[in-house]
């Protein structure tokens, strides 16, 4: 047992180091000739900063102010000009300001953007970090921590189902998941989704019904796709007890509503509901051409990967484990397999509903489930070899 934990510590340390290397990349469209945003951080980090300022009435911890020209003083030093924003970012004293914090990307409407396409939980976490220190590496520290936490949850869950050795093997294979590893070094939403989905699986396998519902609610509070495991949970729990099903559903809804109280209070109840309906419509509608899109089938075949960073090139290219685990899940159809099929299948529902602009980095969501299923497969192969 001691060697198993030592092995897990090594796997976690290697993973954390690789995620940290990603987190140290310079990014772009931040400080001129300095650090900036990586990929879709431009939307999530900035909306978190706006939420921090408008909802929680707190400034980001930063020497920079984004201001209109009439707010400049003789001591203000302009550090960034914009073409799509009627403002400048400065250091030094100012008479007033729109936002305090790291310079914004040059995007139209970014100073009032809340990213209402997605629920707010991950943005709350990023905002809390910005209140301490609003710099690129700090935005990404929660992602590293959640990536590590997801590995540990995968190990703990897989150990219950497949034993120590195969749980460790499956956890180690997650280090080779290019998408999951990269997302653990970037301040985007999908690593939060992965963590709460892994937490859901752990609580479910531990037969903790209310905690399972809480984890589902937290996942759905990061992205609406976090609710995809519910399809599988509904099937599994309804077979056992209708009260277990109702308990999970009510707990998940309660957590989702609790997390959304600040944003609903800011927007007003009517507009909050309207924004949820708009978001659901947005998620089931294709968007204009842009980054490389892919289908859920492409994710299994590692095709049409989303480029997260160029030079060094980092693509959300996934891992063969998704396909292998899916084939075994279809054969095995045990509880964790059902959760995996439900979560992966949710993206097919979105695709069939009309949204064909899906991206390969979404696979970080179900990567923990795929690797737990993979641990069961490895254990099954090993046990059959002993017969």
C-alpha positions as CSV (number, residue, x, y, z in Angstrom):
1,X,0.0,0.0,0.0
2,X,2.9,2.4,0.8
3,X,4.2,2.0,-2.7
4,X,0.8,2.7,-4.2
5,X,0.6,6.0,-2.4
6,X,4.2,6.8,-3.4
7,X,3.3,6.1,-7.0
8,X,0.2,8.3,-6.7
9,X,2.4,11.1,-5.3
10,X,4.8,10.8,-8.2
11,X,1.9,10.9,-10.7
12,X,0.4,13.9,-9.1
13,X,3.7,15.7,-8.9
14,X,4.5,15.1,-12.6
15,X,1.0,16.2,-13.6
16,X,1.2,19.4,-11.4
17,X,4.6,20.3,-12.9
18,X,3.3,19.9,-16.5
19,X,0.2,21.9,-15.8
20,X,2.4,24.6,-14.2
21,X,4.5,24.8,-17.3
22,X,1.3,25.5,-19.3
23,X,0.3,28.1,-16.7
24,X,3.6,30.0,-17.2
25,X,3.1,30.5,-20.9
26,X,3.1,34.2,-21.8
27,X,-0.3,34.3,-23.6
28,X,-1.3,37.3,-25.6
29,X,-3.5,40.5,-25.7
30,X,-2.6,41.4,-22.2
31,X,0.3,43.7,-21.3
32,X,2.1,45.0,-24.4
33,X,5.2,42.9,-24.7
34,X,4.3,41.1,-21.6
35,X,2.0,38.3,-20.2
36,X,-1.5,37.9,-21.4
37,X,-4.5,35.6,-21.9
38,X,-4.5,32.1,-23.1
39,X,-7.2,31.0,-25.5
40,X,-10.8,31.5,-24.0
41,X,-9.4,33.0,-20.8
42,X,-10.2,36.3,-22.6
43,X,-13.9,35.6,-21.8
44,X,-13.8,33.9,-18.4
45,X,-11.1,35.8,-16.6
46,X,-12.5,39.2,-17.7
47,X,-16.1,38.3,-16.9
48,X,-14.9,37.1,-13.4
49,X,-13.2,40.5,-12.9
50,X,-16.5,42.3,-13.9
51,X,-18.5,40.0,-11.5
52,X,-16.0,40.8,-8.7
53,X,-16.5,44.5,-9.3
54,X,-20.2,44.7,-10.0
55,X,-21.7,41.8,-7.9
56,X,-19.3,41.7,-4.9
57,X,-18.3,45.4,-5.0
58,X,-14.6,44.7,-4.7
59,X,-11.7,45.7,-6.9
60,X,-9.1,43.4,-8.3
61,X,-5.7,43.5,-6.6
62,X,-3.7,45.1,-9.4
63,X,-1.7,48.3,-10.1
64,X,-3.6,48.8,-13.4
65,X,-6.8,50.8,-14.0
66,X,-8.9,50.8,-17.1
67,X,-10.3,54.3,-17.4
68,X,-12.0,56.8,-19.7
69,X,-9.8,59.7,-20.7
70,X,-11.5,62.2,-18.4
71,X,-10.3,60.0,-15.5
72,X,-6.6,60.5,-16.3
73,X,-4.4,62.6,-14.0
74,X,-1.0,64.1,-14.5
75,X,0.5,61.0,-12.8
76,X,-1.3,58.4,-15.0
77,X,0.9,56.4,-17.2
78,X,-0.8,54.7,-20.2
79,X,0.2,51.1,-20.5
80,X,-2.3,49.9,-23.1
81,X,-4.5,51.5,-25.8
82,X,-7.5,49.8,-27.4
83,X,-9.2,49.9,-30.8
84,X,-12.5,48.3,-29.7
85,X,-12.8,49.8,-26.3
86,X,-13.4,53.5,-25.6
87,X,-10.8,53.5,-22.7
88,X,-7.2,53.1,-21.8
89,X,-5.4,51.1,-19.2
90,X,-3.0,53.0,-17.0
91,X,-0.7,52.7,-13.9
92,X,-0.5,55.4,-11.3
93,X,-3.2,57.7,-9.8
94,X,-6.5,58.2,-11.5
95,X,-9.5,60.4,-10.7
96,X,-12.0,57.5,-11.4
97,X,-12.0,54.2,-13.2
98,X,-14.2,51.7,-15.0
99,X,-12.3,48.6,-13.8
100,X,-9.3,48.0,-11.7
101,X,-7.3,44.9,-12.7
102,X,-5.0,43.3,-15.3
103,X,-5.4,45.0,-18.8
104,X,-8.4,43.7,-20.7
105,X,-8.2,42.0,-24.1
106,X,-9.2,44.3,-26.9
107,X,-12.8,42.9,-27.3
108,X,-15.9,44.9,-27.9
109,X,-18.2,45.0,-24.9
110,X,-15.7,43.2,-22.7
111,X,-15.9,45.8,-19.8
112,X,-19.5,44.8,-19.0
113,X,-19.4,41.1,-20.1
114,X,-20.5,38.5,-17.5
115,X,-20.3,35.4,-19.7
116,X,-24.0,34.6,-19.0
117,X,-23.8,31.8,-21.6
118,X,-22.5,29.8,-18.6
119,X,-23.4,29.6,-14.9
120,X,-21.2,31.6,-12.6
121,X,-19.5,29.2,-10.2
122,X,-16.0,29.0,-11.8
123,X,-16.1,32.8,-12.4
124,X,-16.6,33.3,-8.6
125,X,-13.5,31.2,-7.9
126,X,-11.4,33.2,-10.5
127,X,-12.8,36.4,-9.1
128,X,-11.8,35.4,-5.6
129,X,-8.2,34.9,-6.9
130,X,-8.3,38.2,-8.7
131,X,-9.2,39.9,-5.4
132,X,-5.9,38.5,-4.0
133,X,-3.7,39.1,-7.0
134,X,-4.9,39.7,-10.6
135,X,-2.1,38.2,-12.7
136,X,-2.1,35.4,-15.2
137,X,-0.4,32.8,-13.1
138,X,-2.7,33.4,-10.2
139,X,-5.8,33.0,-12.4
140,X,-4.5,29.5,-13.3
141,X,-3.6,28.3,-9.8
142,X,-7.1,27.0,-9.1
143,X,-7.1,25.0,-12.4
144,X,-3.8,23.3,-11.3
145,X,-5.3,22.5,-7.9
146,X,-8.5,21.2,-9.4
147,X,-6.6,19.1,-11.9
148,X,-4.6,17.5,-9.1
149,X,-7.8,17.0,-7.1
150,X,-9.5,15.3,-10.1
151,X,-6.6,12.8,-10.3
152,X,-6.9,12.0,-6.6
153,X,-10.7,11.5,-7.0
154,X,-10.2,9.3,-10.0
155,X,-7.8,7.2,-8.0
156,X,-10.1,6.9,-5.0
157,X,-13.1,6.0,-7.1
158,X,-11.3,3.5,-9.3
159,X,-9.7,1.9,-6.2
160,X,-13.2,1.0,-5.0
161,X,-14.0,-0.6,-8.3
162,X,-10.8,-2.1,-9.6
163,X,-8.2,-2.2,-6.8
164,X,-5.1,-0.2,-6.0
165,X,-2.9,-1.2,-8.9
166,X,-5.4,-0.5,-11.7
167,X,-6.6,2.6,-10.1
168,X,-3.1,3.9,-10.1
169,X,-2.5,2.8,-13.6
170,X,-5.7,4.6,-14.8
171,X,-4.7,7.8,-12.9
172,X,-1.3,7.7,-14.5
173,X,-2.8,7.5,-17.9
174,X,-4.6,10.8,-17.3
175,X,-1.2,12.5,-17.5
176,X,-1.1,11.5,-21.1
177,X,-4.5,13.1,-21.8
178,X,-3.4,16.2,-23.8
179,X,-6.7,17.9,-23.3
180,X,-7.1,17.3,-19.6
181,X,-3.5,18.2,-18.8
182,X,-3.6,21.4,-20.8
183,X,-6.9,22.6,-19.3
184,X,-5.4,22.1,-15.8
185,X,-3.0,24.9,-16.7
186,X,-5.5,27.4,-18.1
187,X,-8.2,29.5,-16.4
188,X,-11.1,28.1,-18.4
189,X,-14.2,26.3,-17.1
190,X,-13.7,22.7,-18.2
191,X,-11.3,21.7,-15.5
192,X,-13.8,22.9,-12.9
193,X,-16.4,20.7,-14.7
194,X,-14.0,17.7,-14.7
195,X,-13.4,18.1,-10.9
196,X,-17.1,18.2,-9.9
197,X,-17.9,15.4,-12.3
198,X,-15.1,13.3,-10.7
199,X,-16.5,14.3,-7.3
200,X,-20.0,13.1,-8.4
201,X,-18.6,9.7,-9.4
202,X,-16.7,9.4,-6.1
203,X,-19.8,10.2,-4.0
204,X,-22.0,7.9,-6.1
205,X,-19.7,4.9,-5.8
206,X,-19.5,5.7,-2.0
207,X,-23.3,5.5,-1.9
208,X,-23.7,9.1,-0.6
209,X,-26.9,10.1,-2.3
210,X,-27.2,13.8,-1.1
211,X,-23.5,14.4,-1.7
212,X,-24.0,13.1,-5.2
213,X,-26.8,15.5,-5.8
214,X,-24.6,18.4,-4.4
215,X,-21.8,17.5,-6.8
216,X,-24.2,17.4,-9.7
217,X,-25.5,20.8,-8.7
218,X,-22.0,22.2,-8.5
219,X,-21.1,20.8,-11.9
220,X,-24.2,22.3,-13.5
221,X,-23.2,25.6,-11.8
222,X,-20.0,25.7,-13.9
223,X,-21.6,24.8,-17.2
224,X,-25.0,23.6,-18.1
225,X,-23.4,20.5,-19.6
226,X,-22.4,19.6,-16.1
227,X,-26.0,18.3,-15.8
228,X,-25.3,15.6,-18.4
229,X,-24.6,12.8,-15.8
230,X,-28.1,13.3,-14.6
231,X,-29.5,11.2,-17.4
232,X,-27.5,8.3,-16.2
233,X,-28.2,9.0,-12.5
234,X,-31.9,9.2,-13.2
235,X,-31.8,5.7,-14.7
236,X,-29.6,4.2,-12.0
237,X,-31.3,5.8,-9.0
238,X,-34.9,5.3,-10.2
239,X,-34.2,1.5,-10.3
240,X,-33.1,1.6,-6.7
241,X,-35.4,4.0,-5.1
242,X,-37.6,6.8,-6.3
243,X,-36.7,8.7,-3.1
244,X,-33.0,8.5,-4.0
245,X,-33.8,10.0,-7.4
246,X,-35.9,12.8,-5.9
247,X,-33.2,13.5,-3.3
248,X,-30.5,13.9,-5.9
249,X,-32.7,16.1,-8.1
250,X,-33.8,18.4,-5.3
251,X,-30.2,18.7,-3.9
252,X,-28.8,19.5,-7.3
253,X,-31.5,22.2,-8.0
254,X,-30.9,23.7,-4.5
255,X,-27.2,24.0,-5.0
256,X,-27.6,25.5,-8.5
257,X,-30.1,28.1,-7.2
258,X,-27.8,28.9,-4.2
259,X,-24.8,29.5,-6.4
260,X,-26.8,31.7,-8.7
261,X,-28.3,34.0,-6.0
262,X,-25.6,36.7,-6.5
263,X,-26.0,36.8,-10.3
264,X,-29.8,36.7,-10.1
265,X,-29.7,39.5,-7.5
266,X,-27.5,41.6,-9.8
267,X,-29.6,41.0,-12.9
268,X,-33.1,40.7,-11.4
269,X,-35.1,37.5,-11.3
270,X,-36.8,38.1,-14.7
271,X,-33.7,38.9,-16.6
272,X,-31.8,36.0,-14.9
273,X,-34.4,33.5,-16.1
274,X,-34.4,35.2,-19.6
275,X,-30.6,34.8,-19.7
276,X,-30.8,31.1,-18.9
277,X,-33.3,30.5,-21.7
278,X,-31.0,32.5,-24.1
279,X,-28.0,30.4,-23.0
280,X,-29.9,27.1,-23.6
281,X,-30.8,28.4,-27.0
282,X,-27.2,29.5,-27.6
283,X,-25.9,26.1,-26.6
284,X,-28.2,24.3,-29.1
285,X,-27.5,26.6,-32.1
286,X,-24.4,26.6,-34.3
287,X,-22.3,29.7,-34.2
288,X,-20.4,31.6,-36.9
289,X,-17.1,30.1,-38.3
290,X,-14.1,30.4,-36.0
291,X,-11.8,28.0,-34.3
292,X,-11.6,24.4,-35.5
293,X,-14.9,22.6,-34.7
294,X,-15.3,18.9,-34.1
295,X,-18.0,16.4,-33.5
296,X,-18.3,14.0,-30.5
297,X,-17.1,11.2,-32.9
298,X,-14.0,13.3,-33.7
299,X,-13.2,13.4,-30.0
300,X,-12.9,9.6,-29.9
301,X,-10.7,9.5,-33.0
302,X,-8.6,12.5,-31.9
303,X,-9.4,14.5,-35.0
304,X,-10.0,18.2,-35.5
305,X,-8.3,19.2,-32.3
306,X,-8.8,22.7,-30.9
307,X,-5.6,24.8,-30.8
308,X,-5.2,26.1,-27.3
309,X,-1.8,27.7,-27.9
310,X,0.7,28.1,-30.7
311,X,4.5,28.0,-30.3
312,X,4.7,25.9,-28.3
313,X,1.8,24.1,-30.0
314,X,-0.8,22.8,-27.5
315,X,-3.8,21.1,-28.9
316,X,-6.8,19.6,-27.1
317,X,-6.2,16.3,-28.9
318,X,-7.4,14.0,-26.2
319,X,-6.4,10.4,-25.8
320,X,-7.3,7.0,-27.1
321,X,-8.6,6.2,-23.7
322,X,-11.9,7.8,-24.6
323,X,-12.7,5.3,-27.3
324,X,-11.4,2.3,-25.5
325,X,-13.4,3.2,-22.4
326,X,-16.5,3.9,-24.5
327,X,-16.3,0.5,-26.1
328,X,-16.0,-1.2,-22.7
329,X,-18.7,0.9,-21.2
330,X,-21.1,-0.2,-23.9
331,X,-20.2,-3.8,-23.2
332,X,-20.1,-3.6,-19.4
333,X,-23.0,-1.2,-18.7
334,X,-22.2,-1.0,-15.0
335,X,-23.0,2.1,-12.9
336,X,-19.9,4.1,-13.8
337,X,-20.2,3.1,-17.4
338,X,-23.7,4.4,-17.4
339,X,-22.4,7.7,-16.0
340,X,-19.8,7.9,-18.7
341,X,-22.2,7.1,-21.5
342,X,-24.7,9.6,-20.2
343,X,-22.1,12.4,-20.0
344,X,-20.6,11.7,-23.4
345,X,-24.0,11.2,-24.9
346,X,-25.2,14.6,-23.7
347,X,-22.9,16.2,-26.2
348,X,-24.5,14.1,-29.0
349,X,-27.8,15.5,-27.8
350,X,-26.5,19.0,-28.1
351,X,-25.1,18.2,-31.6
352,X,-28.3,16.7,-32.8
353,X,-30.3,19.6,-31.4
354,X,-28.4,21.8,-33.9
355,X,-25.2,23.0,-32.3
356,X,-22.4,21.8,-34.7
357,X,-19.8,24.2,-33.3
358,X,-18.4,21.9,-30.6
359,X,-14.8,21.9,-29.6
360,X,-12.4,19.1,-28.5
361,X,-11.5,20.7,-25.2
362,X,-15.0,19.7,-24.0
363,X,-13.6,16.2,-23.5
364,X,-12.0,17.3,-20.2
365,X,-15.4,17.0,-18.7
366,X,-15.7,13.3,-19.1
367,X,-12.1,12.3,-19.0
368,X,-12.3,11.3,-15.3
369,X,-15.2,9.0,-16.0
370,X,-13.4,7.5,-19.0
371,X,-10.4,6.7,-16.9
372,X,-12.4,5.2,-14.1
373,X,-14.0,2.9,-16.7
374,X,-10.6,2.1,-18.0
375,X,-9.4,1.0,-14.6
376,X,-12.3,-1.5,-14.6
377,X,-11.2,-2.7,-18.0
378,X,-7.6,-3.2,-16.9
379,X,-8.7,-5.1,-13.8
380,X,-11.0,-7.3,-15.9
381,X,-8.2,-8.2,-18.3
382,X,-5.9,-9.0,-15.4
383,X,-8.4,-11.1,-13.7
384,X,-9.3,-13.0,-16.8
385,X,-5.6,-13.7,-17.4
386,X,-5.4,-15.5,-14.0
387,X,-8.2,-17.9,-14.8
